Amino acid sequence: MHTHGTSGTDPCPGREADRVSGREAEPGGGRVRAILHGPSGGAVVAVLAVLGALIWSNSKPASYEGFWETQLEVGLGALHVGWSL
């Protein structure tokens, strides 16, 4: 049986320190959360968004172009503002 630490007892059984952030990893997605909350989390989200847009625009160009031509309108009573995305 392998134990963590030098005292031979694990203060939080079932939890390990995350290598990226140094915080304890939570079961069920804690590692992903730790990466996204780390210093490079915003960059990871931006890269995934760019890759998704590139794949979408190259796989179905009509769908991608149609999205940007969608008319968006906001109105309150007689006042209306509309524009395309």
CNS distance restraints for C-alpha pairs under 8 A (distance, minus, plus):
assign (resid   3 and name CA) (resid   8 and name CA) 5.49 0.50 0.50
assign (resid   3 and name CA) (resid   9 and name CA) 6.36 0.50 0.50
assign (resid   3 and name CA) (resid  10 and name CA) 6.69 0.50 0.50
assign (resid   4 and name CA) (resid   8 and name CA) 6.28 0.50 0.50
assign (resid   4 and name CA) (resid   9 and name CA) 6.54 0.50 0.50
assign (resid   4 and name CA) (resid  10 and name CA) 5.59 0.50 0.50
assign (resid   5 and name CA) (resid   9 and name CA) 6.87 0.50 0.50
assign (resid   5 and name CA) (resid  10 and name CA) 6.82 0.50 0.50
assign (resid  15 and name CA) (resid  24 and name CA) 6.32 0.50 0.50
assign (resid  15 and name CA) (resid  25 and name CA) 6.02 0.50 0.50
assign (resid  15 and name CA) (resid  26 and name CA) 6.56 0.50 0.50
assign (resid  15 and name CA) (resid  27 and name CA) 7.29 0.50 0.50
assign (resid  16 and name CA) (resid  24 and name CA) 5.58 0.50 0.50
assign (resid  16 and name CA) (resid  25 and name CA) 5.71 0.50 0.50
assign (resid  17 and name CA) (resid  22 and name CA) 5.74 0.50 0.50
assign (resid  17 and name CA) (resid  23 and name CA) 5.44 0.50 0.50
assign (resid  17 and name CA) (resid  24 and name CA) 4.12 0.50 0.50
assign (resid  17 and name CA) (resid  25 and name CA) 5.71 0.50 0.50
assign (resid  18 and name CA) (resid  22 and name CA) 5.03 0.50 0.50
assign (resid  18 and name CA) (resid  23 and name CA) 5.38 0.50 0.50
assign (resid  18 and name CA) (resid  24 and name CA) 5.44 0.50 0.50
assign (resid  18 and name CA) (resid  25 and name CA) 5.21 0.50 0.50
assign (resid  18 and name CA) (resid  31 and name CA) 6.82 0.50 0.50
assign (resid  18 and name CA) (resid  34 and name CA) 7.50 0.50 0.50
assign (resid  19 and name CA) (resid  23 and name CA) 7.92 0.50 0.50
assign (resid  20 and name CA) (resid  34 and name CA) 7.30 0.50 0.50
assign (resid  20 and name CA) (resid  35 and name CA) 6.70 0.50 0.50
assign (resid  20 and name CA) (resid  38 and name CA) 7.58 0.50 0.50
assign (resid  21 and name CA) (resid  34 and name CA) 6.30 0.50 0.50
assign (resid  21 and name CA) (resid  35 and name CA) 7.23 0.50 0.50
assign (resid  21 and name CA) (resid  38 and name CA) 6.25 0.50 0.50
assign (resid  23 and name CA) (resid  34 and name CA) 7.71 0.50 0.50
assign (resid  25 and name CA) (resid  30 and name CA) 5.05 0.50 0.50
assign (resid  25 and name CA) (resid  31 and name CA) 5.68 0.50 0.50
assign (resid  25 and name CA) (resid  34 and name CA) 7.32 0.50 0.50
assign (resid  26 and name CA) (resid  30 and name CA) 4.20 0.50 0.50
assign (resid  26 and name CA) (resid  31 and name CA) 7.01 0.50 0.50
assign (resid  29 and name CA) (resid  33 and name CA) 6.25 0.50 0.50
assign (resid  30 and name CA) (resid  34 and name CA) 6.03 0.50 0.50
assign (resid  31 and name CA) (resid  35 and name CA) 6.28 0.50 0.50
assign (resid  32 and name CA) (resid  36 and name CA) 6.22 0.50 0.50
assign (resid  33 and name CA) (resid  37 and name CA) 6.04 0.50 0.50
assign (resid  34 and name CA) (resid  38 and name CA) 6.02 0.50 0.50
assign (resid  35 and name CA) (resid  40 and name CA) 7.37 0.50 0.50
assign (resid  35 and name CA) (resid  41 and name CA) 5.90 0.50 0.50
assign (resid  36 and name CA) (resid  40 and name CA) 7.07 0.50 0.50
assign (resid  36 and name CA) (resid  41 and name CA) 3.84 0.50 0.50
assign (resid  36 and name CA) (resid  42 and name CA) 6.95 0.50 0.50
assign (resid  36 and name CA) (resid  44 and name CA) 7.28 0.50 0.50
assign (resid  36 and name CA) (resid  45 and name CA) 7.81 0.50 0.50
assign (resid  37 and name CA) (resid  41 and name CA) 5.49 0.50 0.50
assign (resid  40 and name CA) (resid  44 and name CA) 6.36 0.50 0.50
assign (resid  41 and name CA) (resid  45 and name CA) 6.44 0.50 0.50
assign (resid  42 and name CA) (resid  46 and name CA) 6.17 0.50 0.50
assign (resid  43 and name CA) (resid  47 and name CA) 6.08 0.50 0.50
assign (resid  44 and name CA) (resid  48 and name CA) 6.21 0.50 0.50
assign (resid  45 and name CA) (resid  49 and name CA) 6.16 0.50 0.50
assign (resid  46 and name CA) (resid  50 and name CA) 6.19 0.50 0.50
assign (resid  47 and name CA) (resid  51 and name CA) 6.12 0.50 0.50
assign (resid  48 and name CA) (resid  52 and name CA) 6.07 0.50 0.50
assign (resid  49 and name CA) (resid  53 and name CA) 6.18 0.50 0.50
assign (resid  50 and name CA) (resid  54 and name CA) 6.13 0.50 0.50
assign (resid  51 and name CA) (resid  55 and name CA) 6.14 0.50 0.50
assign (resid  52 and name CA) (resid  56 and name CA) 6.05 0.50 0.50
assign (resid  53 and name CA) (resid  57 and name CA) 5.93 0.50 0.50
assign (resid  54 and name CA) (resid  58 and name CA) 6.09 0.50 0.50
assign (resid  55 and name CA) (resid  59 and name CA) 5.92 0.50 0.50
assign (resid  56 and name CA) (resid  60 and name CA) 5.99 0.50 0.50
assign (resid  56 and name CA) (resid  61 and name CA) 7.40 0.50 0.50
assign (resid  56 and name CA) (resid  64 and name CA) 6.71 0.50 0.50
assign (resid  57 and name CA) (resid  61 and name CA) 4.99 0.50 0.50
assign (resid  57 and name CA) (resid  63 and name CA) 7.79 0.50 0.50
assign (resid  57 and name CA) (resid  64 and name CA) 5.35 0.50 0.50
assign (resid  57 and name CA) (resid  65 and name CA) 7.91 0.50 0.50
assign (resid  60 and name CA) (resid  64 and name CA) 6.43 0.50 0.50
assign (resid  61 and name CA) (resid  65 and name CA) 6.05 0.50 0.50
assign (resid  62 and name CA) (resid  66 and name CA) 5.85 0.50 0.50
assign (resid  63 and name CA) (resid  67 and name CA) 6.21 0.50 0.50
assign (resid  64 and name CA) (resid  68 and name CA) 6.79 0.50 0.50
assign (resid  65 and name CA) (resid  69 and name CA) 6.44 0.50 0.50
assign (resid  66 and name CA) (resid  70 and name CA) 6.38 0.50 0.50
assign (resid  67 and name CA) (resid  85 and name CA) 7.48 0.50 0.50
assign (resid  68 and name CA) (resid  84 and name CA) 6.80 0.50 0.50
assign (resid  68 and name CA) (resid  85 and name CA) 4.91 0.50 0.50
assign (resid  69 and name CA) (resid  84 and name CA) 5.56 0.50 0.50
assign (resid  69 and name CA) (resid  85 and name CA) 6.07 0.50 0.50
assign (resid  70 and name CA) (resid  84 and name CA) 5.43 0.50 0.50
assign (resid  70 and name CA) (resid  85 and name CA) 5.92 0.50 0.50
assign (resid  71 and name CA) (resid  82 and name CA) 6.83 0.50 0.50
assign (resid  71 and name CA) (resid  83 and name CA) 5.64 0.50 0.50
assign (resid  71 and name CA) (resid  84 and name CA) 4.33 0.50 0.50
assign (resid  71 and name CA) (resid  85 and name CA) 6.58 0.50 0.50
assign (resid  72 and name CA) (resid  82 and name CA) 5.48 0.50 0.50
assign (resid  72 and name CA) (resid  83 and name CA) 5.43 0.50 0.50
assign (resid  72 and name CA) (resid  84 and name CA) 5.78 0.50 0.50
assign (resid  72 and name CA) (resid  85 and name CA) 6.90 0.50 0.50
assign (resid  73 and name CA) (resid  80 and name CA) 6.85 0.50 0.50
assign (resid  73 and name CA) (resid  81 and name CA) 5.60 0.50 0.50
assign (resid  73 and name CA) (resid  82 and name CA) 3.99 0.50 0.50
assign (resid  73 and name CA) (resid  83 and name CA) 6.45 0.50 0.50
assign (resid  74 and name CA) (resid  80 and name CA) 5.71 0.50 0.50
assign (resid  74 and name CA) (resid  81 and name CA) 5.32 0.50 0.50
assign (resid  74 and name CA) (resid  82 and name CA) 6.25 0.50 0.50
assign (resid  75 and name CA) (resid  79 and name CA) 5.49 0.50 0.50
assign (resid  75 and name CA) (resid  80 and name CA) 4.05 0.50 0.50
assign (resid  75 and name CA) (resid  81 and name CA) 6.14 0.50 0.50
assign (resid  76 and name CA) (resid  80 and name CA) 6.44 0.50 0.50
